[in-house]
Amino acid sequence: MSTFVLFLELAAIAIVFAGLPLAYLWTRPGYSFFQKLNWVLVFMTFDLIVFGAFTRLTDSGLGCPDWPGCYGVSNPFHALGEIQQAEAAMPSGPVTVIKAWIEMIHRYLAMTVGALILIQVVTAFSKIKSLGKMPFWASLGLLFLVCVQGAFGAWTVTLKLQPIIVTIHLMLALVLLACLTVYAQQAWEQSASSIHTLRIRPLPAQLLLIAFVVLAIQIFLGAWVSTNYAVLACPDFPTCLGAAWPETNWGEGFTLWRQLGLNAQGEFISPIALQTIHWAHRLFAVAVLVVLSVLSLKALQLATPVLSGLSRFAKLLLALLLLQVITGISNVIFQWPLLAALLHTAGSAALVFCLVRMSSWASWGPSLHKKMTKR
């Protein structure tokens, strides 16, 4: 199959997948198509992140060893002979029929998100007269971001699951989720109105920014644990191999540019380096718990009946923190069960979503809430 035909078939699959949520949007009354499209993109990207974690956790990342197709075709049905031949040679993978389908479904979902963002760009362009140019330029930025994300998805396959590439792939997916959420929560279609809704912003933006930074670092550390398969390097809790502070090798553990399972010298990575990777994630979790708990409690303290939305997201943030603690410990105690690992990744994405939503109530300067309280 020629490359041109392959891309045409993949584009057709993306259009079919994207058509499902679009058909649903057309039938729903209430909000405008543009608003609903923006929130569907947030939902689809969250699903893509979770399914990407499922792809990684089932070792399906190389289920199709080429890109963007599978053995040069658009779906595993047409490559069944090659897949079965590879599976017969190595029954445990990395190429099996099931893993090939998991990997290709992940790619189909990614292409669906890309197709929906293209529709978002076209829709925003069609509304330039009523909404101005900002929604259009912002959607172009989202399109560029999803293209970069797609490039890292390709490199994930071609560079054979190199840890830093897979880690950046996950981080970019979460950045995309955050940016899509910011885009969706903008009142684009009310921007031209002369009537503006008064929004009280009592939450200190500095505290929210610190929360974003510590969460980003922790997610990177968690992705580094997962992509280096270091989850079971410390098989006990709260100690690591019975030690309150295990032996560490920070240089080897955090050499970023290297092949999967190898150190910078091309030798097998040492168990001590894997312990270090695991231990760093576990230690920094304490900082995340403290900062995000303080943010949640601060938001609850500031919440009033007028700020019921802030209260809801503060409670959600506390619940997600509890979920992360439970699933993180479960990954160690129960030897990395698939459900706990998936929930842990989903919880990380949900934390990002929650912080972005809470940013609607954040202010860099003295808040209106404080001024009203002083009066």
C-alpha positions as CSV (number, residue, x, y, z in Angstrom):
1,M,0.0,0.0,0.0
2,S,1.3,3.4,-0.9
3,T,1.9,6.0,1.7
4,F,-0.7,8.3,0.1
5,V,-3.4,5.6,0.2
6,L,-2.5,4.7,3.8
7,F,-3.0,8.3,4.9
8,L,-6.3,8.5,3.0
9,E,-7.6,5.4,4.8
10,L,-6.4,6.6,8.2
11,A,-8.1,10.0,7.5
12,A,-11.3,8.2,6.6
13,I,-11.2,6.3,9.9
14,A,-10.5,9.5,11.8
15,I,-13.6,11.1,10.1
16,V,-15.8,8.2,11.0
17,F,-14.6,8.2,14.7
18,A,-15.0,12.0,14.9
19,G,-18.4,11.7,13.3
20,L,-19.8,9.9,16.3
21,P,-19.4,12.8,18.9
22,L,-20.3,15.3,16.2
23,A,-23.6,13.5,15.4
24,Y,-24.3,13.5,19.2
25,L,-23.7,17.3,19.3
26,W,-26.1,18.0,16.5
27,T,-28.9,16.3,18.4
28,R,-28.4,18.0,21.8
29,P,-30.3,21.2,22.5
30,G,-29.0,24.0,24.8
31,Y,-25.4,25.2,24.3
32,S,-24.1,26.2,20.9
33,F,-22.3,23.7,18.7
34,F,-19.0,25.5,19.3
35,Q,-19.3,25.3,23.1
36,K,-20.3,21.6,23.0
37,L,-17.5,20.8,20.6
38,N,-14.9,22.4,22.9
39,W,-16.1,20.4,25.9
40,V,-16.3,17.2,23.8
41,L,-12.6,17.7,22.9
42,V,-11.8,17.9,26.6
43,F,-13.6,14.7,27.2
44,M,-12.0,12.9,24.3
45,T,-8.5,14.0,25.2
46,F,-9.0,12.7,28.8
47,D,-10.2,9.4,27.3
48,L,-7.2,9.4,25.0
49,I,-4.8,9.8,28.0
50,V,-6.4,7.0,29.9
51,F,-6.3,4.7,26.8
52,G,-2.7,5.7,26.2
53,A,-1.9,4.5,29.7
54,F,-3.7,1.3,29.0
55,T,-1.7,0.9,25.8
56,R,1.6,1.4,27.8
57,L,0.6,-0.8,30.8
58,T,-0.4,-3.7,28.5
59,D,3.0,-3.4,26.7
60,S,1.1,-2.6,23.5
61,G,3.2,0.4,22.5
62,L,5.0,-1.7,19.8
63,G,2.0,-3.8,18.9
64,C,2.4,-2.3,15.5
65,P,6.2,-1.8,15.0
66,D,5.8,0.9,12.3
67,W,3.9,4.2,12.1
68,P,1.4,5.5,11.3
69,G,-0.1,2.3,10.0
70,C,0.4,-1.3,11.0
71,Y,2.8,-3.2,8.8
72,G,2.1,-0.5,6.2
73,V,-1.7,-0.9,6.2
74,S,-4.5,1.1,8.0
75,N,-5.7,-1.7,10.3
76,P,-4.6,-5.0,11.8
77,F,-7.1,-7.0,9.7
78,H,-5.1,-6.4,6.6
79,A,-1.8,-7.2,8.4
80,L,-3.0,-10.3,10.1
81,G,-0.4,-12.6,8.4
82,E,2.5,-10.4,9.4
83,I,1.2,-10.1,13.0
84,Q,0.6,-13.8,13.4
85,Q,4.1,-14.5,12.1
86,A,5.6,-12.1,14.6
87,E,3.5,-13.6,17.4
88,A,4.5,-17.1,16.5
89,A,8.2,-16.1,16.7
90,M,7.6,-14.3,20.1
91,P,4.3,-15.4,21.7
92,S,4.6,-12.9,24.6
93,G,5.1,-10.0,22.2
94,P,5.8,-7.2,21.7
95,V,3.7,-7.9,18.6
96,T,0.4,-9.9,19.1
97,V,-3.0,-9.6,17.5
98,I,-4.5,-8.1,20.7
99,K,-1.6,-5.7,21.2
100,A,-1.8,-4.5,17.6
101,W,-5.5,-3.7,18.0
102,I,-4.8,-1.8,21.3
103,E,-2.1,0.2,19.7
104,M,-4.1,1.0,16.6
105,I,-7.2,2.0,18.6
106,H,-5.0,4.4,20.5
107,R,-3.9,5.9,17.2
108,Y,-7.5,6.1,15.9
109,L,-8.5,8.0,19.1
110,A,-5.5,10.4,18.7
111,M,-6.5,11.0,15.1
112,T,-10.1,11.7,16.2
113,V,-8.9,14.4,18.6
114,G,-6.8,15.9,15.8
115,A,-9.8,15.8,13.4
116,L,-12.1,17.5,16.0
117,I,-9.5,20.2,16.6
118,L,-9.4,20.8,12.8
119,I,-13.2,21.3,13.0
120,Q,-12.7,23.6,15.9
121,V,-10.3,25.7,13.9
122,V,-12.8,25.9,11.0
123,T,-15.6,26.8,13.3
124,A,-13.6,29.5,15.1
125,F,-12.6,30.9,11.7
126,S,-16.2,31.1,10.6
127,K,-17.0,33.1,13.7
128,I,-14.3,35.7,13.4
129,K,-16.8,38.5,12.6
130,S,-18.8,37.8,15.8
131,L,-16.1,36.5,18.2
132,G,-13.0,38.3,17.0
133,K,-9.7,36.6,16.0
134,M,-8.6,35.4,19.4
135,P,-10.6,32.1,19.4
136,F,-9.3,31.3,15.9
137,W,-5.6,32.0,16.8
138,A,-6.0,30.0,20.0
139,S,-7.5,27.0,18.1
140,L,-4.5,27.2,15.7
141,G,-2.2,26.9,18.7
142,L,-4.1,23.8,19.8
143,L,-3.8,22.3,16.3
144,F,0.0,23.0,16.4
145,L,0.2,21.4,19.9
146,V,-1.7,18.2,18.8
147,C,0.7,17.9,15.8
148,V,3.7,18.1,18.1
149,Q,2.0,15.5,20.2
150,G,1.5,13.3,17.2
151,A,5.2,13.6,16.3
152,F,6.2,12.3,19.7
153,G,3.7,9.5,19.3
154,A,5.5,8.5,16.1
155,W,8.9,8.8,17.8
156,T,7.6,6.6,20.7
157,V,7.3,3.8,18.1
158,T,10.3,4.5,15.9
159,L,12.7,5.0,18.9
160,K,11.4,1.8,20.5
161,L,9.7,3.2,23.7
162,Q,12.7,5.4,24.7
163,P,11.8,6.5,28.2
164,I,12.2,10.3,27.8
165,I,10.2,10.3,24.5
166,V,7.3,8.3,26.1
167,T,7.4,10.6,29.2
168,I,7.3,13.8,27.0
169,H,4.5,12.2,25.0
170,L,2.4,11.8,28.3
171,M,3.4,15.3,29.5
172,L,2.3,16.9,26.2
173,A,-1.0,15.0,26.4
174,L,-1.7,16.6,29.8
175,V,-0.6,20.0,28.5
176,L,-3.1,19.5,25.6
177,L,-5.8,18.6,28.1
178,A,-5.1,21.7,30.2
179,C,-5.1,24.0,27.1
180,L,-8.3,22.5,25.8
181,T,-9.9,23.0,29.2
182,V,-8.8,26.6,29.3
183,Y,-10.2,27.1,25.8
184,A,-13.5,25.4,26.6
185,Q,-14.1,27.4,29.8
186,Q,-13.8,30.8,28.0
187,A,-17.0,32.6,27.3
188,W,-16.0,33.2,23.7
189,E,-19.6,33.7,22.4
190,Q,-20.4,36.2,25.2
191,S,-17.2,38.3,24.5
192,A,-18.9,40.7,22.2
193,S,-21.8,41.4,24.6
194,S,-21.8,44.7,26.5
195,I,-23.1,42.9,29.6
196,H,-20.4,41.1,31.6
197,T,-21.0,38.7,34.4
198,L,-19.3,39.7,37.7
199,R,-16.9,37.0,38.8
200,I,-15.4,37.0,42.3
201,R,-11.8,35.8,42.3
202,P,-10.7,35.1,45.9
203,L,-8.2,32.3,45.2
204,P,-4.5,33.5,45.3
205,A,-3.1,32.8,41.9
206,Q,0.4,32.4,43.4
207,L,-0.8,29.4,45.4
208,L,-2.4,27.9,42.4
209,L,0.7,28.4,40.3
210,I,2.8,26.5,43.0
211,A,0.2,23.7,42.9
212,F,0.6,23.5,39.1
213,V,4.4,23.4,39.3
214,V,4.6,20.7,42.0
215,L,1.9,18.6,40.2
216,A,3.8,18.9,36.9
217,I,7.0,17.7,38.5
218,Q,5.2,14.8,40.2
219,I,3.5,13.7,37.0
220,F,6.9,13.8,35.2
221,L,8.4,11.6,38.0
222,G,5.4,9.2,37.8
223,A,5.8,9.0,34.0
224,W,9.5,8.4,34.5
225,V,8.7,5.5,36.9
226,S,6.3,4.0,34.5
227,T,8.3,4.3,31.3
228,N,11.4,2.8,33.1
229,Y,9.2,0.0,34.6
230,A,10.4,1.0,38.1
231,V,7.1,0.6,39.9
232,L,8.2,-2.6,41.6
233,A,11.8,-1.5,42.2
234,C,10.6,-0.8,45.8
235,P,8.1,-3.7,46.4
236,D,7.2,-2.7,50.0
237,F,5.6,0.3,51.6
238,P,6.4,2.7,53.3
239,T,10.0,1.4,53.2
240,C,12.0,0.4,50.2
241,L,13.4,-3.1,50.4
242,G,13.1,-2.7,54.2
243,A,15.1,0.5,54.3
244,A,13.8,3.9,55.4
245,W,16.2,5.5,52.9
246,P,17.4,3.0,50.2
247,E,20.6,3.2,48.4
248,T,20.4,5.6,45.5
249,N,22.2,6.5,42.2
250,W,20.6,9.8,41.0
251,G,23.0,10.2,38.1
252,E,22.2,6.9,36.5
253,G,18.5,7.0,37.4
254,F,18.0,10.5,35.9
255,T,20.1,10.3,32.8
256,L,17.3,11.2,30.4
257,W,18.7,10.4,27.0
258,R,19.1,6.6,26.9
259,Q,17.4,3.5,25.6
260,L,14.8,1.5,27.5
261,G,16.4,-0.7,30.1
262,L,19.9,0.6,29.5
263,N,22.0,3.3,31.1
264,A,24.0,6.0,29.3
265,Q,26.9,3.6,28.7
266,G,24.5,1.1,26.9
267,E,24.7,-1.4,29.8
268,F,21.7,-2.8,31.6
269,I,20.3,-0.2,34.1
270,S,21.1,-1.1,37.7
271,P,18.4,-2.0,40.2
272,I,19.7,0.8,42.4
273,A,19.0,3.3,39.6
274,L,15.4,2.0,39.4
275,Q,15.1,2.2,43.1
276,T,16.1,5.9,42.9
277,I,13.5,6.6,40.2
278,H,10.8,5.0,42.3
279,W,12.0,6.7,45.6
280,A,12.0,10.1,44.0
281,H,8.4,9.8,42.9
282,R,7.4,8.5,46.4
283,L,9.2,11.3,48.2
284,F,7.9,14.1,46.1
285,A,4.3,12.8,46.6
286,V,4.5,14.3,50.1
287,A,5.1,17.8,48.7
288,V,2.2,17.4,46.3
289,L,-0.1,16.2,49.1
290,V,0.8,19.2,51.3
291,V,0.5,21.9,48.6
292,L,-2.7,20.6,47.0
293,S,-4.3,20.0,50.4
294,V,-3.5,23.6,51.4
295,L,-5.0,24.8,48.1
296,S,-8.1,22.7,48.7
297,L,-8.6,23.9,52.2
298,K,-8.0,27.5,51.2
299,A,-10.6,27.2,48.5
300,L,-13.1,25.6,51.0
301,Q,-12.4,28.4,53.4
302,L,-13.1,31.1,50.8
303,A,-16.1,29.3,49.4
304,T,-19.6,30.9,49.8
305,P,-23.0,30.2,48.3
306,V,-22.0,32.6,45.5
307,L,-18.8,30.5,45.0
308,S,-20.4,27.0,45.1
309,G,-18.4,26.0,42.0
310,L,-15.2,26.7,43.7
311,S,-16.3,24.6,46.7
312,R,-17.2,21.7,44.4
313,F,-13.8,21.7,42.7
314,A,-12.0,22.0,46.1
315,K,-13.8,18.9,47.4
316,L,-13.1,17.1,44.1
317,L,-9.4,18.0,44.5
318,L,-9.3,16.4,48.0
319,A,-11.1,13.3,46.7
320,L,-8.6,13.0,43.8
321,L,-5.7,13.3,46.2
322,L,-7.1,10.5,48.2
323,L,-7.6,8.4,45.1
324,Q,-3.9,9.0,44.1
325,V,-2.7,7.9,47.6
326,I,-4.8,4.7,47.5
327,T,-3.9,3.7,43.9
328,G,-0.3,4.6,44.4
329,I,0.1,2.4,47.4
330,S,-2.0,-0.3,45.7
331,N,0.5,-0.3,42.8
332,V,3.2,-1.3,45.2
333,I,1.4,-3.6,47.6
334,F,-0.6,-5.5,45.0
335,Q,2.3,-5.6,42.4
336,W,1.1,-3.1,39.9
337,P,-2.5,-4.2,39.1
338,L,-3.8,-2.9,35.8
339,L,-6.9,-1.2,37.3
340,A,-5.0,0.6,40.0
341,A,-2.4,1.8,37.5
342,L,-5.1,3.1,35.1
343,L,-6.9,4.9,37.9
344,H,-3.6,6.4,39.0
345,T,-3.0,7.9,35.5
346,A,-6.7,9.0,35.2
347,G,-6.4,10.6,38.6
348,S,-3.3,12.6,37.5
349,A,-5.2,13.9,34.4
350,A,-8.2,14.7,36.6
351,L,-6.0,16.7,38.9
352,V,-4.8,18.8,36.0
353,F,-8.4,19.3,34.9
354,C,-9.4,20.3,38.4
355,L,-6.6,22.9,38.8
356,V,-7.4,24.4,35.5
357,R,-11.1,24.8,36.4
358,M,-10.1,26.3,39.7
359,S,-8.1,28.9,37.9
360,S,-11.4,30.7,37.0
361,W,-11.5,31.8,40.7
362,A,-7.8,32.9,40.9
363,S,-6.5,36.4,41.0
364,W,-3.0,37.8,41.0
365,G,-4.0,41.0,42.9
366,P,-6.3,41.8,45.8
367,S,-9.5,40.0,45.1
368,L,-12.9,41.5,45.0
369,H,-13.9,39.0,47.7
370,K,-11.4,40.5,50.1
371,K,-12.6,44.1,49.3
372,M,-16.2,43.1,49.9
373,T,-15.2,41.4,53.2
374,K,-13.4,44.5,54.4
375,R,-16.5,46.6,53.8
